[in-house]
Amino acid sequence: MSARPGYGNMHGAVNRATDSNAFEYAARAGFAASGVLHLLVGYIILQIALGSGGNADQSGALATLAGQTGGKVVLWVATIGLIALGLWRLAEAFIGSKPGERATGEDSPAWKRAKSVGLAIANFAIAFSAMQFATGSGQSSGQQNSGISAQLMQSGWGKLLLVLVGLGVIAVGGYHVYKGATKKFFKDLRVSGGTGITAVGVAGYVAKGLVLAGAGILVIVATLQADPAKASGLDAAVKTLGQAPFGKFLLIVAAVGIAAFGAYSFVRSRYGRM
């Protein structure tokens, strides 16, 4: 099948824009930044299990970094890496394949392009949060989410939107569990095995997927009960998990799993297909 008119030119333009070792290294740094944040979230969850406080989410991890010596420098590096990774994802969505691959008439399915756009938005959002904490204006994402949820719960369409968001988060969580359990994450790597990589990939994806699914369920429950505090994201899901029977044990397992996803992010930074 021949390529569409102008498709090869657009593909080539995007490839030229991304054909730089510096750009690729910056995008890989985005995965490493994600790894650091997941390790910190895992640490915060462990602290909660042991009786300490903290926000077990992205904002909590960023605040922890900002409070460390040299933390703001790390946050700026993370911001640059996450922006580069977001731009890389947009390039994937635009050309229908990974930058650098040869253009063909067979495009990626629409859902893969949409996935790349979604990942790009997520990377940009985290980069923006990292920049806010680097400049001293960061806020708890849980409080922000709770406030937005409270406003949406005041109308029927808002409640419907929250339920749809909850279902979407559950679907993303389910995909993470599937990707981990079936070891599909190896498709994203330039290596095909290894005990350590398999362990952190399976444990990380499954654990993160279960926590995300729990957060999605809480959003739906919170909407039905008109309780915005329960719809505040990952932190609410973690703390609700801690209140369950054997909650401390479950939190420790979750902490190890999220930390494993952080370790996998470092693996992907080094061996990921770019």
C-alpha positions, 0 to 999 in steps of 0.5 A: 500500500502506498503512503498518502500524499504528503504523509512521507513529507510530514513523517520526515519532518517530524523525524528530523525534528526528533532526530537528535541524541540530545532530544532522545536523551532528554526524553529518556530522562523523562522516564528516569524522572517518573522512576524517581517520583514512583520511588518517592510515592512508594516511600510515602506509602510505606511511611503511612503504613508505619504510622506517619503522615504524607500525601501518597501521590505525585504532589507528595513526591514532588513536595518531598523532592522540593524539600531536599538539598538540591531538590529544586535543581532535580525538579527542573531537570525532571521538568525538562525530561518530562516535557521532552517525553511528552513531545516524543509522545506527540510525535508518535501520535502524529506519525503513527509510529515511533520517531525514527522508524520508516514511514509506511502506509500502515498507520498505528490504530487510532487507539494507539495514537489516542494513547500516545496523546493521553500519555503526552498530556500526562507527561506535560501535566506532571512537568507543569506540577514539577515546575510549580514545586520548583518555583515554590508554588506547588499545591496538593493535587488531592486538595485540588481534585477534591475541590474540582469534584465538589464543584462537579457534584453540584450538577447532574452532568458533572456527576456523569462526567465524574463517573466516566472519569472513574470508569476511565481510570479503572480501565487504565488500571485494568490495562496496567494489570493486564500489561504486567501479568502478560509481560507485554511491557517487554514490547517497549524494551530493547531487551526480551528477558532478565529475572530482575527486569521481569520482576519489577515489570510484573510487580510494578505494572500490576501494583500500579494498576490495582491502585489506579483501579481502586482510585477509579472505584473511589471516584464513582463511590464518592460521586454516588455518595456526594463525598468529594474527599473520596474523589481526590485521587491516588492519595485517597485510594491509598489511605482507604486501603490502609483502613481495610482489614490487614491494611498495614500489610496491604500498604506495604505490598502497595509500597513495594509494588509502586517502588517496583514500577519506579525501578522499571521506569529506570529500566525503560529509561535505559532500554526503552524503544525510542 
